[in-house]
Amino acid sequence: MAGQALQINHLARGIATTILQGFNRHFEIFQRITAGARQRFEDADWQAVQLASRERIVLYDRRIKETIALVRDLYEIKEIDPELWREVKHCYMRMLLDHQQPELAETFYTSVFCRQFPRQYYTNNWIFIRSSISTEYIDSEETSYVAYYPHAIGLREAITRILDNAGFTLPFENLERDFRNMFRSIVQHYRGKAARKAQLNFQLSVIRHPFFRNKAAYIVGRMINGRDEIPFALPILNNEKGGLYIDALLLGEKQLSVVFSYSQAYFMMEHQVPSAVTSFLQKLLPRRNMSELYSAIGLHKQGKSAFYRDFLHHLKHSSDEFITAPGIRGMVMMVFTLPSYPYVFKIIKDKFAPQKEFTRQQVEEKYQLVKRHDRVGRMADMLEYSNVALPEERFDPDLLQELRDACASSISFDSGNIVFRHVYMERRMIPLNMFIETADDEILERVIEDYGNAIKQLAGANIFPGDFLYKNFGVTQLGRVVFYDYDEISYMTECNFRKIPPPRFPEDEFRSEPWYSVEPNDVFPEEFSTFLLSTPKIRKIFIKYHKDLLDSRYWKHKQENIQAGMYEDVFPYPQELRFKRKV
């Protein structure tokens, strides 16, 4: 018996070592791609920015497959041995005691296990349902943030040092102008407030490395003055002529929340201890959970893990039922929600409406496209899970019957649970069609203008939504319009935008079928008004701001820009916050 136990322990250590080596290799490559963000930004190589973002997203699954193959080949693992894998987990935990990314390594281990073995082993005995190691105060060679004291060196010198420490090699095109703009913005922020708040007796705590995304870099930190803490960010842009400039000063949680929104693509921010960065960010953005913050810096698998732990905790400490989500029923997706939880759950139906001429696999590919693409703040991120077990008793009977009728191939029943083979989870928003029903005139104008802006910004990022109906867009807590129904999206470059030919004869206009040929990828922007602008009030607003969306020439011009390699500027903060810039 002692010999057998020793043999199991030796094998377990070997497997644990191989998995940890797989994670370390993954994180090394992740950091290498991330570290290149500064050079890509300074080179204004926006195509390389997009390619690096996609490469980093698919990196995790490649390393998981690679590690599974190694474990199987080296240790001849073909089926689960529960006793062995319990010991593997214990060995792995001991190896993480001095690790700088223990929570990420735990998630990696769980992925390796779950992709090999049955769902009945998805418990804390074999995987990390609960984290085993605290991530507080992990030592690293460099601190996650640096403190500056304007009362000792002056505000100007403090900001100069912040910019110097950001490590940019390109010069700023006009730093004197940028300083004036920032000082003016600070004065406006403090205007009318207590004098003590305007004193320079405070600390600036700044995250050591800038955050890079799309065409911008962000210096992120907080101002601490007694009990007052104000988060801030400095967006830095490249003029593409060999110089940088500060585009705005974002102050307060609300302004930073849009920058770190779940509808934005992932930042590239280099640091050896990601938990220290997310902990700092949560102090700036207390309404953002750790799941969203890990995802924000590109660690979306850790975001999924943190989210699922929070969800299981909420499920255990609540009693309300899952119900069908409010709004018009989807033709492709079955959508339900838990009223006490701010997310919706989306399941692909077995059969689609007749007008939806695509397959389940194509729908899954569309959602993967969104995951990999630059969402420019206009497409909600989604969390994708497999084999999710939820207690059957928590489902409203009508919803349960609808799931049986519409999604039978995607669900099964096991020990009082409904097991979902494949489920997407997204932040719950107010569907735009429901929002505009109760909006007053001022809010309606703002939201319809933003709806058109969302379409334009997606088009500039090479995304054609396909279905512009209001029910496919939602309004976030911050009042932004976001697209969330992806089954008909395509790349702009795949579309053929056409003007409707004039009728050959007067009676052509009364035919039930068009008098002109229509190919699968043909799009006629003139037709948008037919199903979007039937309400006079909405039509008036839309034409005021976005009449060009009804013209095929507008869409062709967008296509030409994309094909020419032009990447449009899309700012995740209001235009009025941008500094006036005279070179």
Secondary structure, DSSP 8 states (H G I E B T S, - for coil): -HHHHHHHHHHHHHHHHHHHHHHHHHHHHHHHHHHTHHHHHHTT-HHHHHHHHHHHHHHHHHHHHHHHHHHHHHH---S--HHHHHHHHHHHHHHTTT-SSHHHHHHHHHHHHHTTS-GGG-STTTS-SS--S--TT---SS-SEEEE-HHHH-HHHHHHHHHHHTT--S-BS-HHHHHHHHHHHHHHHHTTS-HHHHSS--EEEEESS-EEETTEEEEEEEEEETTEEEEEEEEEEE-SSS-EEE-B-EESHHHHHHHT-TTS---B---S-HHHHHHHHHHH-TTS-HHHHHHHTT-HHHHHHHHHHHHHHHHHT----BEE-SSS--SSEEEEE-TTSSEEEEEE-SS--TT----HHHHHHHHHHHHHS--TTSB--EEEEEEEEEEGGGB-HHHHHHHHHH-GGGEEEETTEEEEEEEEEEE--EEHHHHHHH--HHHHHHHHHHHHHHHHHHHHTTEE-S---GGGEEE-TTS-EEE---TT-EEGGG-EE------SSGGGGG-SS-SS---TTEE-GGGHHHHH--SHHHHHHHHHHHGGGG-HHHHHHHHHHHHTT------SS-GGGB-----
